[in-house]
């Protein structure tokens, strides 16, 4: 028996084909976060039928449509999507193709209404029928802008008749008339997102430099991606972090070092134009207010990178008396970490897709 249903597809566009491994992996994580965000901002009782690559296929059984409610749903998802992108621009630490082009991502919506049936696949029922095919065909259309809602005449014929932007396209199922509305005006309502301050502690107590036989972006990924931390960082016996998330400013992870747990926060600082900087900060080291470790990378050529590891500390009262001892500890640990990075690079190690 057929049921009437609203068919609703938000579709993310804008990631080109990346050949660099880091970009492929990070684009997957970013799209995953954005799709979860869209699902979390479902405020009208839409049922998720399928996750389809960079798109979501929702449906809602109902006898009639409410165009006002549809627009409220679209605005809610669109605002959440672009607030995320705006925040990510401030928080990103990675310079791969995906992270550097997040601002290029766009969001469109395809909305259709009609009768559907259901097909049983194992323990789940999936929407099925000509209208399901039709709404998916409409993802390929003649709309000349990147961010819009496409509404078929079956959703709301009055809206189609009044719309200034109307099109008719021929598909394998025949001609269909639809209207489209730009969504870009919602960007003026986006909330302010403040940059994260880059406060560097006062005392630079230690630094160590070396040239690593690895391209700069590859080395940056090895250092900033916690998946690889135990391969080169001596003294850490365990690390806990959110695996399906690209590391960014303000993120915390948990390290077990000599039976002591600390929770560093990802930070950065200003760098020269040709440098990349990754940093971690903690307030949990005794006698310090804050301790930051920065990894400053600069390309020597396409295959070699100069790495400078810098330690900065703000001391608590009388903590400055331990400066020499702390420097001695870092003078032992950091060269060991650099040695491990050199060995890792010389082994031909490559980050995974």
Residue pairs with C-beta under 8 A, 6 or more apart in sequence:
1 117
2 115
2 116
2 117
2 129
3 61
3 115
3 116
3 117
3 118
4 61
4 62
4 63
4 113
4 114
4 115
4 116
5 59
5 60
5 61
5 62
5 113
5 114
5 115
5 116
5 127
5 131
6 46
6 59
6 60
6 62
6 65
6 70
6 111
6 112
6 113
6 155
7 57
7 58
7 59
7 110
7 111
7 112
7 113
7 114
7 116
7 127
7 131
7 132
7 135
8 46
8 57
8 58
8 59
8 60
8 70
8 73
8 109
8 110
8 111
9 55
9 56
9 57
9 58
9 109
9 110
9 111
9 135
9 136
9 139
10 38
10 55
10 56
10 58
10 77
10 107
10 108
10 109
11 54
11 55
11 107
11 108
11 109
11 110
11 139
12 31
12 34
12 35
12 54
12 55
12 81
12 105
12 106
12 107
13 54
13 105
13 106
13 107
13 108
13 146
14 101
14 104
14 105
14 106
14 146
15 27
15 31
15 54
15 98
15 101
15 104
15 105
16 97
16 101
18 24
18 27
18 96
18 97
18 98
20 96
20 97
20 217
21 350
21 351
21 352
21 353
22 94
22 96
22 97
22 98
22 217
22 218
22 221
22 351
23 96
23 97
23 98
23 99
24 98
24 353
25 351
25 352
25 353
26 94
26 96
26 98
26 99
26 246
27 97
27 98
29 244
29 245
29 246
30 88
30 98
30 99
30 102
30 246
31 54
32 244
33 84
33 245
34 81
34 84
34 105
35 51
35 54
35 56
37 80
37 81
37 84
38 56
38 77
38 80
38 81
39 48
39 56
40 80
41 76
41 77
41 80
42 48
42 58
42 73
42 77
43 72
43 73
43 76
44 60
44 69
44 70
44 72
44 73
45 60
46 58
46 59
46 60
46 73
47 58
47 59
47 60
47 61
48 56
48 57
48 58
49 57
49 58
49 59
49 126
49 127
50 56
50 57
50 126
51 57
55 139
57 127
57 135
57 136
59 116
59 127
65 113
65 155
65 156
67 151
67 155
67 156
67 159
70 111
70 151
70 155
71 149
74 109
74 111
74 149
74 183
75 186
77 107
77 109
78 107
78 147
78 183
78 186
79 186
79 189
79 190
81 105
81 107
82 107
82 186
82 187
82 190
83 190
83 191
83 193
85 102
85 103
85 105
86 190
86 193
87 193
88 99
88 102
88 248
89 102
89 103
90 193
90 194
90 195
90 196
90 249
91 196
91 248
91 249
91 250
92 99
92 100
92 102
92 246
92 248
92 249
93 224
93 247
93 248
93 249
93 266
93 268
93 278
94 100
94 220
94 221
94 224
94 246
94 247
94 248
95 217
95 220
95 276
96 217
96 221
99 246
106 146
106 147
107 147
107 183
108 143
108 146
108 147
108 148
108 149
108 150
108 183
109 148
109 149
109 150
109 183
110 135
110 138
110 139
110 149
110 150
111 149
111 150
111 151
111 152
111 155
112 131
112 134
112 135
112 138
112 152
112 154
112 155
113 131
113 152
113 154
113 155
114 130
114 131
114 134
114 154
115 129
115 131
116 127
116 128
116 129
116 131
116 132
117 127
117 128
117 129
118 125
118 126
118 127
118 128
119 125
119 126
119 128
120 126
130 173
133 173
134 152
134 171
134 173
134 176
137 171
137 172
137 173
138 150
138 152
138 171
138 176
138 178
141 150
141 167
141 169
141 178
142 167
142 169
143 150
143 167
143 180
145 180
145 182
145 184
147 182
147 183
147 184
148 180
148 181
148 182
148 183
149 180
149 181
149 183
150 178
150 179
150 180
151 159
151 160
151 163
151 178
151 179
151 180
151 181
152 160
152 176
152 177
152 178
153 160
153 176
153 177
153 178
153 179
159 179
160 166
160 177
160 178
160 179
163 179
163 180
163 181
165 179
165 180
165 181
165 182
166 177
166 178
166 179
167 177
167 178
167 179
167 180
168 175
168 176
168 177
168 178
169 175
169 176
169 178
196 249
196 250
196 267
198 267
198 268
198 269
198 270
199 290
200 269
200 292
200 312
201 289
201 290
201 291
201 292
201 312
201 313
201 314
202 312
202 313
202 314
203 312
203 313
203 314
203 315
203 320
203 323
204 310
204 311
204 312
205 311
205 312
205 313
205 323
205 326
205 327
205 330
206 310
206 311
206 326
206 327
206 330
206 331
206 334
207 308
207 309
207 310
207 311
208 308
208 309
208 331
208 334
208 335
208 338
209 306
209 307
209 308
209 309
210 306
210 307
210 338
210 341
210 342
211 300
211 304
211 305
211 306
211 307
212 219
212 304
212 305
212 306
212 307
212 338
212 341
212 342
212 345
213 303
213 304
213 342
213 345
213 346
214 222
214 303
214 304
214 305
214 345
215 299
215 302
215 303
215 305
216 276
216 297
216 298
216 299
216 305
217 276
218 350
218 351
219 297
219 305
219 307
219 341
219 345
220 276
220 278
220 297
221 228
221 351
222 228
222 231
222 232
222 341
222 344
222 349
222 351
223 278
223 295
223 297
223 341
224 247
224 266
224 278
224 295
225 247
225 351
226 239
226 241
226 247
226 253
227 243
227 352
228 351
229 236
229 239
230 236
230 239
231 340
231 344
231 349
232 337
232 340
232 341
232 344
233 337
233 340
234 333
234 336
234 337
234 340
235 257
235 258
235 333
236 255
236 256
236 257
237 256
237 257
238 255
238 256
239 253
239 254
239 255
239 256
240 253
240 254
241 247
241 251
241 253
241 254
242 251
245 251
247 266
248 266
249 266
249 267
249 268
250 265
250 266
251 265
251 266
252 263
252 264
252 265
252 266
253 263
253 264
253 266
254 261
254 262
254 263
255 261
255 262
255 263
255 264
262 282
262 284
262 285
263 282
263 284
264 280
264 281
264 282
265 280
265 281
265 282
266 278
266 279
266 280
266 281
267 279
267 280
267 281
267 292
268 277
268 278
268 279
268 294
269 277
269 279
269 292
269 294
270 277
271 277
271 296
272 298
274 298
274 299
275 296
275 297
275 298
276 296
276 297
276 298
277 294
277 295
277 296
277 297
278 294
278 295
278 297
279 292
279 293
279 294
279 295
280 292
280 293
281 290
281 291
281 292
281 293
282 290
282 291
283 289
283 290
283 291
285 291
285 313
287 315
287 316
287 318
287 319
287 322
288 313
288 314
288 315
288 316
288 319
289 314
289 315
289 316
289 319
290 313
290 314
291 311
291 312
291 313
291 314
292 311
292 312
292 313
293 309
293 310
293 311
293 312
294 309
294 310
294 311
294 312
295 307
295 308
295 309
296 307
296 308
296 309
296 310
297 305
297 306
297 307
298 305
298 306
298 308
299 305
299 306
300 306
307 338
307 341
309 334
309 337
309 338
311 330
311 334
313 323
313 326
315 322
315 323
